Amino acid sequence: MPSSPEAANKIREKLAAGTLPHVAHGITFAGYGAGRLCSGCDTPILTGEMEYEAETRDRRTIRFHVRCVLLWQMHARQRGGSEPAE
């Protein structure tokens, strides 16, 4: 299932609430999904879809659809964050 049509709104809300970080601090990984939920839009990232993973400062793993990771980076920058660390 591709990212939710409400993904941009959900990501903005999560950034504002602090449930999504403005920057990732760990290694970013890209690969195929495994059915786990996207941290941005809360829908599964299926096995045929690309998944991006990053580690947060508190050592949580966050994962995104391709579209959602781009939305996260864009909205995080607008709120004073920066792109995820490589």
mmCIF file of the C-alpha atoms, coordinates in Angstrom:
data_MODEL
# 
_entry.id   MODEL 
# 
loop_
_atom_site.group_PDB 
_atom_site.id 
_atom_site.type_symbol 
_atom_site.label_atom_id 
_atom_site.label_alt_id 
_atom_site.label_comp_id 
_atom_site.label_asym_id 
_atom_site.label_entity_id 
_atom_site.label_seq_id 
_atom_site.pdbx_PDB_ins_code 
_atom_site.Cartn_x 
_atom_site.Cartn_y 
_atom_site.Cartn_z 
_atom_site.occupancy 
_atom_site.B_iso_or_equiv 
_atom_site.pdbx_formal_charge 
_atom_site.auth_seq_id 
_atom_site.auth_comp_id 
_atom_site.auth_asym_id 
_atom_site.auth_atom_id 
_atom_site.pdbx_PDB_model_num 
ATOM 1  C CA . MET A 1 1  ? 0.000  0.000  0.000  1.00 0.00 ? 1  MET A CA 1 
ATOM 2  C CA . PRO A 1 2  ? 1.507  3.368  -0.954 1.00 0.00 ? 2  PRO A CA 1 
ATOM 3  C CA . SER A 1 3  ? 1.721  6.078  1.649  1.00 0.00 ? 3  SER A CA 1 
ATOM 4  C CA . SER A 1 4  ? -1.519 7.523  2.939  1.00 0.00 ? 4  SER A CA 1 
ATOM 5  C CA . PRO A 1 5  ? -3.043 10.515 1.120  1.00 0.00 ? 5  PRO A CA 1 
ATOM 6  C CA . GLU A 1 6  ? -3.029 12.261 4.512  1.00 0.00 ? 6  GLU A CA 1 
ATOM 7  C CA . ALA A 1 7  ? 0.713  11.615 4.951  1.00 0.00 ? 7  ALA A CA 1 
ATOM 8  C CA . ALA A 1 8  ? 1.785  15.274 4.781  1.00 0.00 ? 8  ALA A CA 1 
ATOM 9  C CA . ASN A 1 9  ? -0.725 16.308 7.457  1.00 0.00 ? 9  ASN A CA 1 
ATOM 10 C CA . LYS A 1 10 ? 0.174  13.376 9.711  1.00 0.00 ? 10 LYS A CA 1 
ATOM 11 C CA . ILE A 1 11 ? 3.893  14.121 9.413  1.00 0.00 ? 11 ILE A CA 1 
ATOM 12 C CA . ARG A 1 12 ? 3.409  17.827 10.185 1.00 0.00 ? 12 ARG A CA 1 
ATOM 13 C CA . GLU A 1 13 ? 1.287  16.920 13.228 1.00 0.00 ? 13 GLU A CA 1 
ATOM 14 C CA . LYS A 1 14 ? 3.855  14.388 14.477 1.00 0.00 ? 14 LYS A CA 1 
ATOM 15 C CA . LEU A 1 15 ? 6.698  16.889 14.076 1.00 0.00 ? 15 LEU A CA 1 
ATOM 16 C CA . ALA A 1 16 ? 4.707  19.514 15.978 1.00 0.00 ? 16 ALA A CA 1 
ATOM 17 C CA . ALA A 1 17 ? 3.856  17.032 18.751 1.00 0.00 ? 17 ALA A CA 1 
ATOM 18 C CA . GLY A 1 18 ? 7.443  15.795 18.981 1.00 0.00 ? 18 GLY A CA 1 
ATOM 19 C CA . THR A 1 19 ? 6.580  12.190 18.134 1.00 0.00 ? 19 THR A CA 1 
ATOM 20 C CA . LEU A 1 20 ? 8.758  12.428 15.001 1.00 0.00 ? 20 LEU A CA 1 
ATOM 21 C CA . PRO A 1 21 ? 12.223 13.929 15.374 1.00 0.00 ? 21 PRO A CA 1 
ATOM 22 C CA . HIS A 1 22 ? 13.421 16.812 13.240 1.00 0.00 ? 22 HIS A CA 1 
ATOM 23 C CA . VAL A 1 23 ? 16.625 14.972 12.437 1.00 0.00 ? 23 VAL A CA 1 
ATOM 24 C CA . ALA A 1 24 ? 17.824 11.370 12.516 1.00 0.00 ? 24 ALA A CA 1 
ATOM 25 C CA . HIS A 1 25 ? 21.123 10.668 14.217 1.00 0.00 ? 25 HIS A CA 1 
ATOM 26 C CA . GLY A 1 26 ? 21.923 7.150  13.114 1.00 0.00 ? 26 GLY A CA 1 
ATOM 27 C CA . ILE A 1 27 ? 22.655 5.327  9.934  1.00 0.00 ? 27 ILE A CA 1 
ATOM 28 C CA . THR A 1 28 ? 20.015 5.586  7.245  1.00 0.00 ? 28 THR A CA 1 
ATOM 29 C CA . PHE A 1 29 ? 19.157 2.319  5.543  1.00 0.00 ? 29 PHE A CA 1 
ATOM 30 C CA . ALA A 1 30 ? 17.104 1.704  2.424  1.00 0.00 ? 30 ALA A CA 1 
ATOM 31 C CA . GLY A 1 31 ? 15.657 -1.626 1.401  1.00 0.00 ? 31 GLY A CA 1 
ATOM 32 C CA . TYR A 1 32 ? 12.413 -3.401 0.740  1.00 0.00 ? 32 TYR A CA 1 
ATOM 33 C CA . GLY A 1 33 ? 9.574  -3.175 3.211  1.00 0.00 ? 33 GLY A CA 1 
ATOM 34 C CA . ALA A 1 34 ? 8.591  -5.965 5.561  1.00 0.00 ? 34 ALA A CA 1 
ATOM 35 C CA . GLY A 1 35 ? 5.006  -4.992 6.373  1.00 0.00 ? 35 GLY A CA 1 
ATOM 36 C CA . ARG A 1 36 ? 5.930  -2.755 9.318  1.00 0.00 ? 36 ARG A CA 1 
ATOM 37 C CA . LEU A 1 37 ? 4.116  0.550  9.786  1.00 0.00 ? 37 LEU A CA 1 
ATOM 38 C CA . CYS A 1 38 ? 5.479  3.751  8.312  1.00 0.00 ? 38 CYS A CA 1 
ATOM 39 C CA . SER A 1 39 ? 6.412  6.206  11.065 1.00 0.00 ? 39 SER A CA 1 
ATOM 40 C CA . GLY A 1 40 ? 5.038  9.021  8.941  1.00 0.00 ? 40 GLY A CA 1 
ATOM 41 C CA . CYS A 1 41 ? 1.653  7.873  7.662  1.00 0.00 ? 41 CYS A CA 1 
ATOM 42 C CA . ASP A 1 42 ? 0.945  4.814  9.865  1.00 0.00 ? 42 ASP A CA 1 
ATOM 43 C CA . THR A 1 43 ? 0.255  2.466  6.943  1.00 0.00 ? 43 THR A CA 1 
ATOM 44 C CA . PRO A 1 44 ? 2.241  -0.724 6.210  1.00 0.00 ? 44 PRO A CA 1 
ATOM 45 C CA . ILE A 1 45 ? 5.324  -0.621 4.003  1.00 0.00 ? 45 ILE A CA 1 
ATOM 46 C CA . LEU A 1 46 ? 4.783  -3.689 1.850  1.00 0.00 ? 46 LEU A CA 1 
ATOM 47 C CA . THR A 1 47 ? 7.455  -6.084 0.601  1.00 0.00 ? 47 THR A CA 1 
ATOM 48 C CA . GLY A 1 48 ? 7.372  -4.645 -2.924 1.00 0.00 ? 48 GLY A CA 1 
ATOM 49 C CA . GLU A 1 49 ? 7.889  -1.068 -1.690 1.00 0.00 ? 49 GLU A CA 1 
ATOM 50 C CA . MET A 1 50 ? 11.076 0.733  -0.718 1.00 0.00 ? 50 MET A CA 1 
ATOM 51 C CA . GLU A 1 51 ? 11.522 1.452  2.987  1.00 0.00 ? 51 GLU A CA 1 
ATOM 52 C CA . TYR A 1 52 ? 13.877 3.996  4.539  1.00 0.00 ? 52 TYR A CA 1 
ATOM 53 C CA . GLU A 1 53 ? 15.033 3.461  8.120  1.00 0.00 ? 53 GLU A CA 1 
ATOM 54 C CA . ALA A 1 54 ? 16.910 5.784  10.450 1.00 0.00 ? 54 ALA A CA 1 
ATOM 55 C CA . GLU A 1 55 ? 17.794 5.791  14.120 1.00 0.00 ? 55 GLU A CA 1 
ATOM 56 C CA . THR A 1 56 ? 16.690 8.605  16.405 1.00 0.00 ? 56 THR A CA 1 
ATOM 57 C CA . ARG A 1 57 ? 18.718 10.163 19.202 1.00 0.00 ? 57 ARG A CA 1 
ATOM 58 C CA . ASP A 1 58 ? 16.894 7.952  21.721 1.00 0.00 ? 58 ASP A CA 1 
ATOM 59 C CA . ARG A 1 59 ? 17.832 4.868  19.640 1.00 0.00 ? 59 ARG A CA 1 
ATOM 60 C CA . ARG A 1 60 ? 14.337 4.288  18.202 1.00 0.00 ? 60 ARG A CA 1 
ATOM 61 C CA . THR A 1 61 ? 14.127 3.080  14.623 1.00 0.00 ? 61 THR A CA 1 
ATOM 62 C CA . ILE A 1 62 ? 11.865 5.127  12.405 1.00 0.00 ? 62 ILE A CA 1 
ATOM 63 C CA . ARG A 1 63 ? 10.850 3.908  8.969  1.00 0.00 ? 63 ARG A CA 1 
ATOM 64 C CA . PHE A 1 64 ? 9.169  5.536  6.018  1.00 0.00 ? 64 PHE A CA 1 
ATOM 65 C CA . HIS A 1 65 ? 7.766  5.017  2.546  1.00 0.00 ? 65 HIS A CA 1 
ATOM 66 C CA . VAL A 1 66 ? 9.784  6.882  -0.103 1.00 0.00 ? 66 VAL A CA 1 
ATOM 67 C CA . ARG A 1 67 ? 7.176  9.652  -0.305 1.00 0.00 ? 67 ARG A CA 1 
ATOM 68 C CA . CYS A 1 68 ? 6.933  9.917  3.470  1.00 0.00 ? 68 CYS A CA 1 
ATOM 69 C CA . VAL A 1 69 ? 10.696 10.232 4.022  1.00 0.00 ? 69 VAL A CA 1 
ATOM 70 C CA . LEU A 1 70 ? 10.754 13.101 1.517  1.00 0.00 ? 70 LEU A CA 1 
ATOM 71 C CA . LEU A 1 71 ? 7.793  14.778 3.238  1.00 0.00 ? 71 LEU A CA 1 
ATOM 72 C CA . TRP A 1 72 ? 9.474  14.294 6.629  1.00 0.00 ? 72 TRP A CA 1 
ATOM 73 C CA . GLN A 1 73 ? 12.721 15.872 5.412  1.00 0.00 ? 73 GLN A CA 1 
ATOM 74 C CA . MET A 1 74 ? 10.880 18.794 3.819  1.00 0.00 ? 74 MET A CA 1 
ATOM 75 C CA . HIS A 1 75 ? 8.640  19.544 6.814  1.00 0.00 ? 75 HIS A CA 1 
ATOM 76 C CA . ALA A 1 76 ? 11.457 19.017 9.329  1.00 0.00 ? 76 ALA A CA 1 
ATOM 77 C CA . ARG A 1 77 ? 13.611 21.572 7.469  1.00 0.00 ? 77 ARG A CA 1 
ATOM 78 C CA . GLN A 1 78 ? 10.721 24.032 7.479  1.00 0.00 ? 78 GLN A CA 1 
ATOM 79 C CA . ARG A 1 79 ? 10.549 23.646 11.266 1.00 0.00 ? 79 ARG A CA 1 
ATOM 80 C CA . GLY A 1 80 ? 14.256 24.244 11.753 1.00 0.00 ? 80 GLY A CA 1 
ATOM 81 C CA . GLY A 1 81 ? 15.575 20.703 11.456 1.00 0.00 ? 81 GLY A CA 1 
ATOM 82 C CA . SER A 1 82 ? 17.864 19.334 8.823  1.00 0.00 ? 82 SER A CA 1 
ATOM 83 C CA . GLU A 1 83 ? 18.172 16.299 6.642  1.00 0.00 ? 83 GLU A CA 1 
ATOM 84 C CA . PRO A 1 84 ? 18.765 12.953 8.320  1.00 0.00 ? 84 PRO A CA 1 
ATOM 85 C CA . ALA A 1 85 ? 22.420 12.224 9.017  1.00 0.00 ? 85 ALA A CA 1 
ATOM 86 C CA . GLU A 1 86 ? 24.108 9.694  6.765  1.00 0.00 ? 86 GLU A CA 1 
# 
